[in-house]
Amino acid sequence: MTGFASYIPYIQIILAILIIAAVLVQQSDASSGGAFGGADNWNAGYHTRRGFEKVTFNITIILGVLFALFSLLAIIIK
């Protein structure tokens, strides 16, 4: 198990880079007013994700869960 434990930091670095890339790829329609609580319409920020937007959203969630699991695994192994 010590062989696998030496690879965990590298896996975490790769996952962190992939999470950053996935978040930056996602589109945001929020204006500066929407970012501070003001909105132009009553349902700002609520829309159905479709296509590429849905895929990137799901990939971001999966990468985040994997990063958390590898972080917990690193704590347990040490």
Buried (B, 14 or more C-beta within 10 A) or exposed (E): EEEEEEEBEEBBEEBEEBBEEBEEEEEEEEEEEBEEEEBEEEEBEEEEEEEEBEEBEEBBEEBBEBBEEBEEBBEEEE
